[in-house]
Amino acid sequence: MTQQSGIVRLAVIDTDSGFVRVLAKRLESSGWECRMLTSTVPLDELVAMKLNALIVDPAALGSMGPEFLERVFTSLPDLGVIVVSQGSTVAQRVRGLRMGADDWVSKPCHPEEVLARVEAVTRRRKRGRYGSDAGPLVAGELEIRPDQFQAFVAGRSVNCTRREFELLQNLAEANGKVIEREEIYQRVWGYTMAHGDRSVDVFIRKLRSKLQAVSPEWAYVHTHFGVGYRFEAESARPAPASPPVAASEVEASESVAGEPSSAAQSA
């Protein structure tokens, strides 16, 4: 296996000694930098590692695992996260992916497959972060900053999660075109959308709520029922009502139109 884009910095949080031993042996020949951990670490320590990807088994995180992962997703938006677990339910996998995990692999699994998924995630992250040199995208009051994985209104952060930002960025880069739900899911989640999955609609509602909170006079994400969504900055302010027309103005307009006014008739 070759890593064409350079060394990958990887951390593994897992207490499954058999899996970790096999994975570590495979990593020895990959040229990747790797940290093996058996429990959560302070977030600032994780940031200092300057990781490209994190492999994590929720069983190693304890009861605070969901909270820890949510902080990771929010604070490290360009970190690829691959969950590797044994005996997970569909509900657990769906929740993890919706929270912000990039991939979920069920044990037992081959280390080659796990590392291939890491490579795929890091490639997507690099394209998303560095694929455009156009700079910030500005629409209405909104400034979308791919370099910061965040959007701002008058310097105030919209406070998007990583997944919400990717959703916003993909819609905004479509230049006003409607994107179907299935295509949005493929672009943002990286999978084919399962029948009945409402993840796109759920995240659209969350994103709209955050945009409304910081930019109430603008509407950005528009629904095309039965199809998908479109991004375009449109003023949400109602059009000003026309002022009442005075009777003298009506008489003047009638006179201009060729009907003499009452004063002209008396003359």
ZAMI-666711 format. One record per residue: y, x, z of N, C-alpha, C in turn; residue in three letters. Coordinates in steps of 0.001 Angstrom, whole numbers, plus 500000, padded with zeros to 6 digits. Each point is the difference from the previous one (the first is absolute). Layout:
// residues N
YXZYXZYXZALA
...
***
This chain:
// residues 267
498801500853500000501199499147500000501235500878500000MET
500956499665499186501244500756499952501153499109500352THR
501002500568500639501221499274500359501127500569499173GLN
500338499309498887500926500545499036501426500055500508GLN
500345499202500957501395499912500433500282500862501224SER
499068500948500341500263500894501102499184499665501229GLY
500266500736501081499254499822501239500330498659500642ILE
498970499323500471500169498753500731499894500281501485VAL
500961499520500769499945500111501455499434498692500542ARG
498878500116500653499226498835500403499691500063501489LEU
500056498850500665499538499891501388498915498934500061ALA
499024500232500853498899499059500194499944499629501469VAL
500088498708500297499852499515501377498691499232500059ILE
498994500596500618498662499394500000499169500641501102ASP
499184499203500682499100500516501037498556500032499534THR
499765499644498744498648500022499421499679501442499624ASP
499315500703500882499792501442499815499233500306498723SER
499025499166499644499225500238498788500873499909498758GLY
500820498962499929500883499815498848501026501123499925PHE
500583500356501142501023501049500027499405501338499583VAL
498783500299500460499369501283499663499752500109498494ARG
499473498931499404499732500023498557501301500084499216VAL
501010499258500440501284500002499308500674501373500108LEU
499949500587501184500623501311500203499335501061499123ALA
498692499915499866499283500951499151500444499874498554LYS
500201498753499572500447499784498615501434500494499808ARG
500834499846501032501400500408499904500165501517499942LEU
499017500715500531500075501463499991500130500551498584GLU
499361499329499043500029500487498618501087499352499155SER
500788499101500605501007499278499214501347500712499960SER
500230500910500962501299500657500079501059499152500676GLY
499605498879500581500960499126500676500214500478501439TRP
501168499707500530500267500240501414499641498737500774GLU
499220500153501056499510498817500708500050500194501509CYS
500396498915500695499970499953501469499000498939500427ARG
499052500375500843499013499064500517500424499550501392MET
500168498701500195500451499434501266499006498953500466LEU
499944499784501306499059499016500541500703498797500631THR
501340500001499970500748498871500565501409500006499415SER
500782499014500373501378499926499514500809501185500515THR
501029500337499269500925501058500409501401499405499984VAL
500960500593500749501372499499499943500511500004498567PRO
500805499008499682500466499835498630500793501211499520LEU
500822500595500879500783501162499577499104501187499665ASP
498851500084500677499052501066499678499366499760498635GLU
499727498746499706499445499647498693501011500308498895LEU
501266499700500263501059500295499029500087501504499753VAL
499903500791501068500126501455499889498889500622499171ALA
498872499312499875498888500534499203500297499973498505MET
500994499198499583500389499875498585498781499685499135LYS
499321498919500369498754499617499339500249499270498692LEU
499038500129499090499965499165498809499153498745500223ASN
498967500147500835499083498880500198499386500055501386ALA
499560498830500443499344499858501304498740499166499813LEU
498876500549500447498744499246500053499794499593501453ILE
499756498732500238499917499540501378498912498940500160VAL
499242500130501088499032498981500393500621499222501161ASP
500240498698499848500632499223501078499272500102501328PRO
498689500276499955499236500119501250500479501157500851ALA
500641500994499379500494501159500748501375499758500600ALA
500624498882499675501371499758500439500093499208501294LEU
498907499376500409500033499216501232500727498679499819GLY
500356499381501119500603498663499980501394499993499380SER
500666501160499974501349500070499439499985500367498513MET
498827499963499394499875500393498606500908499250499040GLY
500018498661500034500872499275499065501475500363500157PRO
500457500165501248501399500361500236500295501409499482GLU
499048500915500202500176501367499529500097500026498473PHE
499096499290499329500018499977498541501277499367499469LEU
500467498955500658501231499351499537501182500959500101GLU
500049500803501074501077500993500134499886501062498907ARG
498767500383499679499793500987498936500482499446498672VAL
499624498759499680500394499400498724501523499898499887PHE
500662499692501118501448499812499977500750501334499961THR
499540500966500804500742501254500154499656501059498952SER
498821499896499383499577500979498996499658499265498704LEU
501009499486499309499745499124498853499322500683498826PRO
500128501340499849499350500644498880498707500712500401ASP
499444499659501147498703500528500438498889499068499520LEU
499058500542499246498849499206499580499030499837501155GLY
499580498765500269499098499726501124498715499370499467VAL
498875500660500283498687499497499598499206499710501262ILE
499607498760500176499206499606501165498529500124499642VAL
499238500655500876498561500159499811499330499471501257VAL
499195498962499872499425499384501202498599499479499723SER
499320499720501080498646499468499903499965498611500618GLN
499353499079499314499813498659500550501245499149500031GLY
500961500260499141501217499191499981499750498667499305SER
500772499009500398499915498686499381501007499906498852THR
499813498988499160500953499772498916501397499768500570VAL
500084499228501089501306499707500616500686501276500472ALA
499230500929500587500583501262500463500505500834498832GLN
499223500047498931500415500793498835501247499405499357ARG
500006498687499862501166499336499406501241500243500856VAL
499859499891501320501144500229500887500527501420499853ARG
499084500978499972500421501383499886500726500285498701GLY
499496499461498901500646500209498704501348499309499947LEU
500086498831500601501277499293500012501019500701500888ARG
499537500634501059500918500733500878500619501194499287MET
499243500609499066500559501149499297499011501093499652GLY
498718499842500379499007500998499618499856500034498481ALA
499815501188499447499867500140498555498582499729499519ASP
499032500259500858498604499815499596499149499806501246ASP
498810499415499799499070499779501110498597500295499492TRP
499320500928500665498661500412499600499041499684501141VAL
498854499427499652499002499653501018498977501122500141SER
499692500357501252498940500964500277498649499290499956LYS
498930500708499642499948501406499566500586500148498593PRO
500673501124499780500627500253498708499871501478499667CYS
500089500300498731499887501386499551501360500673500143HIS
500056501215500550501295500678500171500733500206498678PRO
499246500196498905500647500178498701500807498767499612GLU
499459498819500309500718498759499697501261499890500856GLU
499884500349501266501160499929500896501121500912499502VAL
499663501228499643501012500938499539500575499584498648LEU
499175499392499146500516499494498727501022498889500243ALA
499745499176501003500961498936500339501285500593500579ARG
499866501086500764501195500691500506500830500514498831VAL
499334500617499026500711500513498827500738498882499267GLU
499317498858499834500614498873499292501234499493500735ALA
499904499911501325501120499507500799501181500958499929VAL
499737501305500128501098500964499972500658500049498618THR
499229499804498940500592499941498663500940498810499880ARG
499561498836500493500843498799499923501265500188500814ARG
499869500605501175501160500211500852501009500933499304ARG
499505501066499379500896500954499349500703499344498822LYS
499288499192499219500638499303498878501049499045500503ARG
499687499297501079500951499032500529501254500646500538GLY
499857501224500543501154500642500621500820500822499017ARG
499306500651499055500706500930499123499974499595498533TYR
499446498836499687499813499628498604501273499621499297GLY
501095499771500686501236499585499352501155500883500438SER
500803500431499027501178500809500296501276499178499884ASP
499855498687499913501152499144499745500880499831501228ALA
499524500396501181500787499838501214499886498598500554GLY
500887499640500929499934498673500631500205498884498983PRO
499343498886500248500195498807499188500888499058500794LEU
501124499592499424500967499138500687500026498639499332VAL
499869498958500805500046498626499498500657499126501066ALA
501077499291499623500721499222500996500515500918501095GLY
499660499694501238500376500855501136498910501004500340GLU
498898499950499292498801500746500364499921501341499297LEU
499691501043500761499755501323499444498571500405500331GLU
499188500191498973498590500337500169499844501497499818ILE
499473500684501051499913501457500000498528500459500022ARG
499421500288498822498606500468499968499791501297500774PRO
501033500853500066499845501266500704499863499817501502ASP
500406498841500512499899499727501426499020498870500314GLN
499373499440498945499086498873500181500681498880500780PHE
501268499751499682500751499000500755501103499416499133GLN
500486498832500387501125499346499332501101499783501023ALA
501260499982499520501147499916500892501021498991499473PHE
500720499400500928501150499152499687501157500510500844VAL
501038500528499345501164500556500694499582501002501080ALA
499007500834499663499530501020500925499016499507501038GLY
499745498715500030499064499431500975498616499864499371ARG
498988500550500654498651499983499453499417498588500007SER
499303499675498924499282498722499943498780500049500908VAL
499583501196500383498873500216500912498684499522499388ASN
499787500368498733498754499642499313498841500851500524CYS
498832499398500093498797500800500170499688500669498668THR
499054500921500010499658500700498768499562499017498916ARG
499138499072500363499492499044499011501119499108499486ARG
500889499560500882501127499164499577500911500760499040GLU
500226501284500293500861500775499105499353500160498632PHE
498706500292499966499317500158498712500076498704499196GLU
499879498885500681500124498702499343501402499825499426LEU
501026500290500795501387499889499551500274500931498831LEU
499547501237500099500259500978498950499358499594498679GLN
498755499527500056499313499583498785500692498812499333ASN
500462499055500802500711498853499438501328500437499394LEU
500736500846500714501324500420499534499913500820498718ALA
498977500829499871499867500846498823499545499243498763GLU
499665498721500166499595499182498846501195499489499210ALA
501221500292500469501229499659499265500111498506499677ASN
499751499175500998500195498566499829498828499263499378GLY
498932500706499671498829499337499408499116499408501096LYS
499318498917499666499071499382500935498711500823500038VAL
499533500320501206498724500694500168498999499020500609ILE
498849499875499396498968499097500519499448500519501318GLU
499524499072500835499480500374501320498890501048499890ARG
499082499792499054498877500918499860500476501416499673GLU
501031500105499160500523501320499643500715500641501184GLU
500746499186500769500659500526501202498962500580500952ILE
498924499263500213498955500449500924499386501313499522TYR
499748500080498689499408501220499447500931501182500176GLN
501314499789499782500966501093500104500178500473501441ARG
500094499041500935500360500335501381498776500315500853VAL
498957499204499860498812500201500826498983500910499334TRP
500061500089498664499087500889499291498638499418499725GLY
499838498678500195498719499349499773500197498753499140TYR
498893499482499503500030498700499336500061498923501073THR
500894499046499849500201498976501019498818499051500046MET
499458499783501184498894499065500177500494498564499889ALA
499124499127499557500369498590499852500418499413501354HIS
501147499364500019500482499367501227500788500916500910GLY
500117501277499659500758500931500840501494499684499892ASP
500646499814501140501425499645500024500870501143500513ARG
499492501232499958500750501135500546501371500142499352SER
500072499849498670501268500160499309501012498991500518VAL
499591498738500129500919498953500452500454500247501441ASP
499075500459500843500341500280501400501046501109500073VAL
499804501071499239500941501122500040501322499645499345PHE
499976499145498992501252499538499385500831499242501040ILE
499370499138500784500730499253501038500607500942501026ARG
499249501011500420500523500967500970501181500772499409LYS
499854500417498752501059500761499340501256499161499831LEU
499847498759499578501158499116499844500724499794501321ARG
499224499831501058500603499784501315500852501194500411SER
499517501204499755500759501201500368501233500166499122LYS
499868499705498711501154500089499112501062498969500369LEU
499552498792500347500931498937500385500765500376501260GLN
499325500710500913500633500360501267501164500964499813ALA
499910500902499018501051501005499813500930499685498834VAL
499585499089499124500812499665498824499908498505499721SER
500548499163500906499799498545499905500674499339498796PRO
500968500661499399500723499374498888499398500330498638GLU
498830500668500020499344500336498740498528499609500055TRP
499464499598498862498566499732499852499445501041499039ALA
498890500633500372499477501116499213498633499715499368TYR
499108499391500741498640499787499508499815498523499678VAL
499657499705498749499927498623499517498564499656499611HIS
499575498808500373498649499533499737499916499302498653THR
498980500316499233499653499257498791498646499372500277HIS
500025498721500377498817499318500517498832500064499016PHE
498849500356500564498794500093499200499898501276499190GLY
501013500851500069499995501239499210500156501217500906VAL
501189500176500583500242501174500828501431500052500487GLY
500589501195500002501317500181500591500878500872499095TYR
501305499830500179500994500747499232501082500493500957ARG
500497501216499757501088500553500804501285499975499187PHE
501034499403500579501331500023499408501005499582501061GLU
501076500751500128501025499683500996500842498832499497ALA
499950498894500716500777498821499647500748499514501237GLU
501263499661499816500805499537501121499426498694500540SER
499850499936501323499490498778500645501122499101500470ALA
501257500423499760501134499188500425500180498822499051ARG
500270498795500532500201498846499125501275500157499175PRO
499991499457498796501178500064499143501123499190500626ALA
501231500493499939501114499267500605500200498650499328PRO
500294498979500830500207498653499475501318499930499250ALA
500029499207498928501235499834499225501009499215500823SER
501290500422500021501015499286500781500262498632499378PRO
500390499005500827500297498672499468501179500050499032PRO
499926499183498973501044499954498981501047498968500391VAL
501260500423500075501090499088500360500277499027498860ALA
500549498821500370500282498979499006501031500477498990ALA
500997500775500446501027500506499091499401500916498946SER
498938500763500379499354500888499052499246499223498945GLU
499415498848500430499300499139499051500976499452498976VAL
501189499526500477500995499449499092500482501060499016GLU
500182501238500506500472501079499139498991500318498920ALA
498718500000500367498979500306499015499901498909498960SER
500204498742500418499963498901499034501162500111499029GLU
501175500420500514501171500149499141499778501082498960SER
499366501103500417499709501093499075499039499536498926VAL
499088499090500397498993499531499056500572498999499007ALA
501264499590500165500597499093499029500314498651500548GLY
499640499723501246500331498730500614501299500164500766GLU
501066499279499684501281500154500710499864499599501448PRO
500718500716500862499988499644501407500874498775500216SER
499956499408501189500783498806500299501478500278499900SER
500412501247500348501422500343499896500433500018498542ALA
499146500483499102500355500048498613500078498619499389ALA
499090499076500452499993498632499497501293499278500378GLN
500515500197501218501229499311500465501219500505499261SER
499924501278499531501125500531499246500054499367498618ALA
***
